């Protein structure tokens, strides 16, 4: 922390963590109370006591104990003795050293896959609640690390942290209901949403509720603004850009794309595709099921594609960009000091160089020019002047960059028919040519990002097609 | 679903939820409002108001208390005055006036019976009253005691009677007034009529009325006019009459009226204070009103209550990166009283900001000898009566009430103890006190009677409630930086528009303060703000934004308290240590635009010329030009001629056709570029000596030792340490070994190269006429008295230290061989022969012909240069160069040399293997065009002696690497550029551009400041071993500790911050810098850079080549000097404000500032006093006697203006007078110390603790003390001295500027003179020493001074040393001349001397044709001038110490007014002079005094002016006695037969 000594920092953290753990304790206490009062107490295990009686270890009791543990943690942390409520330094070092963009991206993907496959397990309230608690605990334990604190407690990063928790909650809620509905559908029962589909009044049921929400939210925003005022950052300067220089949090996913794509691609083409693609969904979607209720099994393709696009390609990249990208857009572990002096080796190679120089052992072919043509092939000068750029571009595209061009064309032109003939045969049949082609191209565009990331990680590949002469890179 | 009343949610619950959220919303809104409303500055303002009101109230109460005592007396006095008898003579006078007036008006004589009766009544009553008064005073003796009441009754009766008398008198007066008014009224009417008639006449003239009618009207007008003049007369008479009556009446009542007036003054003052207090802290209804207007929303309508106080500075912009924005400084919002001065003063702060160390005091309050009597009075009153102390339970700022001194009555024990209003008494005799009752109780009952009680007192206020400490310099309207013009942040930085403590970017001064701020104000380091406030320690840095010359910031007459001492110190250090040799500080952007201070090396013209001279093929003209240019590098025409000549040759060489015609070497051609014009040339000379002729000066051994560790030979040297800085390598033996290996090679190569590469030097030899052998004994006295000590320090002379030149104590060890002795002699005799740009002057050490007691030559001739040289070489010094490796490169050393050469050669183009091949075999000649200059040394064709070539190659590379040429003239490096980062904008350098590297780990580990300090201390004890083995402590425990801190550091670094808690270092004074390093700030960076310049290499060397390692040397700065340098460097921001804010001196100020720089360059102040001491003396009425009266020539009179007199009589709040004395105390003739005397003027023994010390103070400027004029040269006032320190008992003593040597030599020359003549007068000894130069400008003519400075001549025979020749440039001399003139307010650059003009002389001589001859009578009379002065060929006889300058040479030298004043009364100009008043002035004597009439007929004034005119025109006088015509005629006659005279010379003959 800037200008704070170790002790001063610990003091500051302690004054935050005390109330934090108390809040967690209350949260669990309320959960236990709720279970108890709403008669959802379940005995998980009976502990036989001498005298023939048995002590029932119920869910309410467990959460009560958890609440007590948090209360104890609150006491410890609040007293300023934060070393007891920290993650061990060695553990933090391991996390710092073992994380990186690859691990992070692949790891989140794998995690999402696991969550998806075992969703029936993870959506169980007790499991979800345990995970929920662990998430908070992890945050609390990490706060004592000055570098972690520095990032997470920065007032404009706080919404990102809130977002992670909110997202977890709502994803759980949706999945929970979807799993439940899927089960019911399998059993031939009506879905949950159907159980409760009485019509309700606009006034007071809708408008009144909205009014209350509006007031409550306004009050919340005021409290937030008072307690966590927006930070003043450094003065804008034409000679010095902030380091790291970050987009607004909701665009950080896009900014992350810049690492892998040409700015033109990542900044213009892909965002346009996202917007266009989102708009196209209603026209592409042919599956009538799932209207008005949560389900996964009835529309697995839509579900998986959307969740992958949203959670993996958007949210996790925002989290990555906000919390893990530091000065010079280097990756920093969550407990790593954001040193502006950290340098990462960035030696990326274009596909054409791989192909011509490394594979064939020859130099890169240059661009064609009318001037080089035999005289009988030369057009008049004015025409040559006009056509030369085109000739150069296309000669590069199909000369020097031929491997990349072939790959890209193959990917976007050859792959959709193959898809239509193989795994997406049923889709093709139901959608017709145009709808399928639009869908397939959008899908391929979406897939190109992870593919490009993997290529970068595995081969240090810079661009598949690289024609910097015409600002055309892919 | 059909519509129904049923809702989905229970409405009741919804209502409750709605209610709850609405409530939360209300709370949020209120909180929002409160948060917005409760700004910290509002509280601060209210507190400040309370404080100010408290202080005013305390002053009011104190005054009321003092007045209330006086008030009783006043009442009695007034009663007494109004019961005085009426003087009958006054009444008679009154009567006479009335009667005369009645007579005049032909009115019946008035009846005086009533008045007479009344007067009788008064006087009877008054007699009774007087009797009663007498009885009252003799109370107790009478059995019928009368009481005060009786007296009052009697007095009242008299007063009543007096009123009767006055009533009668008033009747007459009012009658007189009535008459006066009546006449005035009449006149008004007549005048109106006249005006009307006049206009009537005008109209008639216009209308062409008849003459007759006009005449009638004219007559009317005349009638009116007559009437008016009549009335005017009688009005005057009536008025006179009335005022006379008034006067008499007032006279009778004068005593009472005066008393009344005095009392009125006191009452008005009290009322004023009371009003002021209540305005600041209103009570009652207005308080309520104020409170209401402070409410939210309401306060927007009315902002007079608490409000943001801002200064808008549209032109003094702040740089917001994209644009220059106007500054809004809101600092005064909280610092409300920052510019408030104490009442009645212009610059004293009203609420002084005391430094923390002065805020906690322990005072001793005397107690009565025995316990105070029991009394019914309240405790408070008893304390007031016994101690004069009034206390209250209150708090000035803050909420906690404490025992505060409300006020102290003057002249009481409390006042004597030094208690002041506002002091918080924290403890009394060690017992904590929280309220006044404790204190009072202790003082009345518990104290040990007769012994003083000890009070622990907290004095002063916290920020922001105090005033600025330097209101003379800042904020006030009379200061040079008024707040309305400059605001705050331009000097302090910080976020001026902020109104909360945290956001204004205050910067703590140390870790303690930071912790305190975090706790109290929620401070944080807002590193996003580009201009954080400067911490207190660097507050002076920002002066550099507008002040680009050091002289502007030095103490001056107007601001004797140094305005920016730390900054000036830093500036001087940068100059002295030559930082600019490597780190250019370019203060120019283009030829005229200034950015900041400019410190750059002067162009190397001299060096280039010297190097050119090495070319043997120069032709004679070129050689001569080059030789001239060497001595006068500022001579543009010579330089251009040489440049053209060399370039012409270069042009020949550049073309293949003419190449054969070129004579000069290629290197010479290249050199010529160094002679080009420079846009704005630098002005600084290289700080080190020239190494051009090094081999003629020192030997290899000494040189090796010096380069290795300069301070080994000379501990006080300014040369930094380049080698052996290995602290940061301690933990890395392999890297350390590399350093050791290569540094050895570098030192050796450098030593060999510098000697081999140097030019030949022609030593000077003693002149032939010297008869005596050199004598160290004579040399010692010469060394002391010829001025060497003004610049050098030497162990033999402990009383004086100077650092302009090196400490010479050990030079004998340096020059212990024949070469050294020869060199030293040449150097002493003519320094610029060896080093052209040296600042060491030529001392004119010509052979001295010894004289005997009768001033006759003895035939012995000594050589002072040889004597001084002998003295210096005679010193026994046990220093020896040690550990010097044998010369010649053998074995491993040769390999190391080759290895280093390989390191240098290796580059991307030349791989290591190839480089090694080159180094062994030489570089193929074919590669020559691609090689850099130094690499050409290794060409095969040059490779005859590979070792030598390698050595020279490495040496040249090493010189380039370390930038040796930044300080020294090294042949072959004339065109080298400074190697370091420019510092011109370092103060704004983005800290992300600074390479902090592993500095935290270093500081937490091996470089831990605490450990380091102890280590160096230890090392200092074991002296020399430090350089060899700085690390080996040999103590296993220490090593273990070492290791553990190391591992600590590793661990800490992983987290990004070393385990250094700056708070641990608060007491060491370095916590600030550690803190700054921890947060990566530039001041921390530079601190460490200066402290351990190479430490940023910690743990980085492994991955760099040897030559990439850091190279900055370590300068021998201590912590204080380091901070001063940092202060200076941080001020270099290259961000000049709008031009009108930059300091633009007027011509005079500019001359002073520029002159100061030259004065400092040549250390003029080493010998001469440039400014006398200045004592600001505070004293009480009567401390000084009255001065004696002076009768002197009228033109010598110094009249002080009435305002000056009035100012000198002003009492300060403590009732003291002030006077500023300029001069110096009389010195003891034996010790040279200021003489302390007792009241009778007898010297005080050092162990005398009883008598009050006084200084007899020789005034060097006329001054006013207590309204009385004291003139210099007439009488020395006795100044009460401080018992403990030097200076006045109360007030301040500001030291003199310069003259250390004169003061040091004062007792020595007296002792020396007494050997020859025991009768020598001590005070005159000042006249043998370098003269003070305060008034030099008024004294000498500018043209003469310029020539004198360029080429000094001997003037006064009495002096022990003469002005040396500094070989300064004409420009420098001109700056000095202007300086002297400007500093003494004399006209410059030219002056007009009327007395030397033909017209003047002609008009004078018209009246007295023989004026010169008569004046000459005075000159040649044995009693006057020629007694002591030589005149042309005449030499006086006797003791040469009493001789004055040759009078024939006065006319070009001195200004006429000066000569006049000097002859009139020399002591008024030089108080110490032995010259008497020769032409006395006596207004009562015939001819106004003067010399005998037979010498010069006329008054003393005429005699004086005749004498002055003669002296000022001595050349004319002499010229008139010369006849050329006879010579021409004789010559013509002699040559006539030989040849015919050409007609031209015939013309001359005709004259």
Interface residues (C-beta under 8 A of the other chain):
Chain A: X2 X3 X4 X5 X6 X7 X8 X93 X146 X147 X198 X199 X200 X201 X204 X205 X208 X209 X211 X212 X215 X216 X218 X219 X222 X223 X226 X232 X233 X234 X235 X236 X237 X238 X239 X240 X243 X337 X339 X340 X341
Chain B: X1 X7 X8 X9 X11 X14 X17 X18 X21 X22 X24 X25 X27 X28 X29 X31 X32 X35 X320 X321 X322 X503 X511 X514 X515 X518 X524 X525 X526 X527 X528 X529 X530 X990 X992 X996 X997 X1054 X1055 X1056 X1057 X1059 X1061 X1062 X1063 X1075 X1078 X1079
